[in-house]
Amino acid sequence: MIDTYKVLSALLSYPQKDLLDAIAPFSEVLRREKLLPSAYLEPLETFIRETASSDLYELQERYVWLFDRTRSLSLNLFEHVHGESRERGQAMIDLLRTYEEHGLTPSAKELPDYLPLFLEFLATLEKPEAARLLGEAGHVLAALKVRLEKRKSGYGDVFNALVFLAGAEDDAPAVAALLDGEDDDPGDLAALDKVWEESAVTFGPDAEQGCPVARDMLSEMAAPSPSSRNERPIPPASAPAGR
């Protein structure tokens, strides 16, 4: 079990009280495993401390504003590569099959390419294999890091650590190609309405329900799984971006 991946998965999951209850040992876990050099670890520890001392509602509001309202910051990885094309549906089927082959049986409603779920899966692998698979998404992680840093969000430090683990620092052309795409503004309500009017990618036997693909992100940290994103409160349009 790679605990660093589990910690990063928890930090990128929708914030709930269970996360705040479990967050105290995160820094110690990261230091003990020694996968991250201090240049990446120290900013991440600052983010962990700030999260632990923050109001839960404000954390949830910030999370929704960034990752749910801002499509260019989506935590569904294949959306950045395939958009809403049929190729994305096939890629998710293949990823779900990979999970199942490794004994992971997702049980909630997040899609297979949801980054916290993917990191939870990687945590079960050997370190070289986990790094290799994370590296396949390295250019997406690097683009998200740049966009979050532009917003001065502490989540940029989480993605900075992921980029290091993925070995994606030198993948400049692929990152630049993603950054050439539109970086949408969640404050643009007309554009937001247009996004939500578009059809979601669904696949599998029950297209109305989508694919049940999450597991308890904090199960081995004695905390229950995050709620489906369908249950998240949507903050008012006047909510500020960033931290």
C-alpha positions in Angstrom: 0.0 0.0 0.0 1.4 3.4 -1.0 0.1 5.8 1.7 1.3 8.9 -0.1 -1.2 8.2 -2.9 -4.0 7.6 -0.3 -3.3 11.0 1.4 -3.3 12.8 -2.0 -6.6 11.1 -2.9 -8.1 12.2 0.4 -7.0 15.8 0.0 -8.6 15.9 -3.5 -11.9 14.4 -2.4 -14.9 16.5 -1.6 -14.3 17.8 2.0 -16.4 16.4 4.7 -16.1 16.2 8.5 -14.6 12.8 8.2 -11.6 14.3 6.3 -11.0 16.8 9.0 -11.2 14.1 11.6 -8.6 12.0 9.8 -6.2 14.7 8.5 -4.0 15.1 11.6 -1.5 12.3 10.7 -1.3 13.1 7.0 2.0 15.0 7.2 3.6 12.3 9.3 2.5 9.7 6.8 4.0 11.6 3.9 7.3 12.1 5.8 7.5 8.5 6.8 7.1 7.2 3.3 9.6 9.7 1.9 8.3 9.7 -1.7 8.2 13.5 -1.9 11.3 15.8 -1.5 11.1 18.6 1.0 10.5 21.2 -1.9 7.2 19.4 -2.6 6.4 18.2 0.9 6.7 21.5 2.8 4.1 23.4 0.7 1.8 20.4 0.9 2.1 20.3 4.7 1.1 24.0 4.7 -2.0 23.1 2.7 -2.8 20.3 5.1 -2.5 22.6 8.1 -4.7 25.2 6.5 -7.3 22.6 5.6 -7.4 21.2 9.1 -8.0 24.7 10.6 -10.6 25.8 8.0 -14.4 26.0 8.3 -15.9 22.9 6.6 -18.6 24.9 4.7 -15.9 27.2 3.3 -13.8 24.2 2.2 -16.8 22.6 0.5 -17.8 25.9 -1.2 -14.2 26.4 -2.5 -14.0 22.8 -3.7 -17.3 23.1 -5.7 -16.3 26.5 -7.1 -13.0 25.1 -8.4 -13.6 21.6 -9.5 -17.4 21.4 -10.1 -18.1 24.8 -11.5 -14.9 25.1 -13.5 -14.8 22.6 -16.3 -11.1 23.3 -17.1 -10.3 22.1 -13.6 -12.4 19.0 -13.8 -11.0 16.1 -11.7 -12.3 13.7 -14.3 -9.1 13.1 -16.2 -10.4 11.8 -19.5 -12.5 14.9 -19.9 -9.3 16.9 -20.6 -8.2 14.3 -23.2 -11.4 13.1 -24.9 -14.0 15.8 -23.9 -17.5 14.3 -24.3 -16.5 12.0 -27.3 -17.3 8.3 -27.5 -13.6 7.7 -27.0 -13.9 8.9 -23.5 -16.7 6.3 -22.8 -14.5 3.5 -24.1 -11.5 4.7 -22.1 -13.6 4.7 -18.9 -14.8 1.1 -19.7 -11.2 0.0 -20.1 -10.2 1.8 -16.8 -13.1 0.2 -14.9 -12.0 -3.2 -16.2 -8.5 -2.5 -15.0 -9.9 -1.7 -11.5 -11.9 -4.9 -11.4 -8.9 -7.0 -12.6 -7.0 -5.7 -9.5 -9.8 -6.5 -7.2 -11.2 -3.0 -6.9 -15.0 -3.0 -7.0 -16.2 0.7 -7.1 -19.5 1.2 -5.3 -20.6 4.8 -5.7 -21.4 7.2 -8.6 -18.1 8.9 -9.5 -16.8 8.0 -12.9 -13.7 5.8 -13.2 -11.5 8.7 -14.3 -12.3 10.7 -11.2 -8.8 11.5 -9.9 -9.3 10.7 -6.2 -10.6 7.2 -7.2 -7.7 6.7 -9.6 -5.2 7.6 -6.9 -6.9 5.2 -4.5 -6.4 2.5 -7.1 -2.7 3.4 -7.6 -2.2 3.2 -3.9 -2.8 -0.6 -4.1 0.0 -1.2 -6.7 3.7 -1.5 -6.5 5.5 1.9 -6.6 7.0 1.5 -10.1 3.7 0.5 -11.6 1.8 3.2 -9.8 4.3 5.9 -11.0 4.0 4.5 -14.6 0.3 4.7 -14.7 0.2 8.1 -13.0 2.7 9.3 -15.6 0.2 8.5 -18.4 -1.9 11.4 -17.0 1.1 13.6 -16.2 0.4 16.2 -18.8 -3.2 16.6 -17.5 -1.9 16.9 -13.9 0.6 19.5 -15.0 -2.0 21.6 -16.8 -4.3 21.5 -13.8 -1.4 22.5 -11.5 -0.7 25.6 -13.7 -4.4 26.6 -13.7 -4.7 26.2 -9.9 -1.5 28.2 -9.3 -2.8 30.9 -11.5 -5.8 31.1 -9.2 -3.4 31.1 -6.1 -5.1 28.0 -4.8 -3.5 25.7 -2.3 -4.7 22.8 -4.4 -1.9 23.7 -6.7 0.6 22.3 -4.1 -1.3 18.9 -4.2 -1.0 18.8 -8.0 2.7 19.9 -7.8 3.3 16.8 -5.7 1.4 14.7 -8.2 3.4 16.1 -11.1 6.6 15.1 -9.4 5.3 11.6 -8.7 4.2 11.3 -12.3 7.6 12.5 -13.6 5.8 15.0 -15.8 7.9 18.1 -15.4 9.5 17.8 -18.8 6.3 17.1 -20.8 6.1 20.7 -21.9 4.6 20.2 -25.4 1.6 18.1 -24.2 1.0 20.5 -21.3 1.1 23.5 -23.6 -1.4 21.9 -25.9 -3.9 21.5 -23.0 -3.3 25.0 -21.7 -4.2 26.3 -25.2 -7.7 25.2 -24.4 -10.2 27.5 -22.8 -9.9 28.1 -19.1 -13.5 28.8 -18.2 -14.7 31.2 -15.6 -17.2 29.8 -13.1 -18.5 33.3 -12.6 -19.8 33.3 -16.2 -23.3 32.0 -15.5 -24.3 31.8 -19.1 -21.3 29.6 -20.0 -22.0 27.5 -16.9 -25.6 26.9 -18.0 -24.4 25.8 -21.4 -22.0 23.3 -19.8 -24.7 21.8 -17.7 -27.1 21.5 -20.7 -24.6 19.2 -22.4 -25.1 15.5 -22.2 -22.9 13.6 -19.7 -21.0 10.6 -20.8 -22.7 7.4 -19.6 -22.0 3.8 -20.2 -22.7 0.4 -18.9 -26.0 -1.4 -18.3 -27.8 1.5 -16.6 -27.2 4.7 -18.6 -29.6 6.7 -16.5 -27.6 6.1 -13.3 -24.2 6.2 -15.0 -21.4 4.0 -13.7 -21.1 3.4 -9.9 -17.3 3.9 -9.5 -16.0 5.1 -6.2 -14.9 3.5 -3.0 -14.2 4.6 0.5 -11.3 7.0 0.0 -10.5 7.0 3.7 -11.4 3.5 4.6 -8.0 2.7 5.9 -7.8 6.0 7.8 -11.0 5.1 9.7 -13.3 7.5 7.8 -16.3 6.8 5.6 -16.3 7.6 1.9 -17.1 11.1 0.5 -20.6 11.7 -0.7 -21.3 11.6 -4.4 -20.7 14.9 -6.1 -24.4 14.9 -6.9 -25.1 15.7 -3.2 -22.7 18.7 -3.0 -24.2 22.1 -2.1 -23.7 24.5 -5.0 -22.4 27.8 -3.7 -23.9 31.2 -4.7 -22.7 32.8 -7.8 -21.0 35.5 -5.8 -18.7 33.1 -4.1 -15.0 34.0 -4.5 -12.6 31.9 -6.5 -9.5 30.4 -4.9 -8.8 30.0 -1.2 
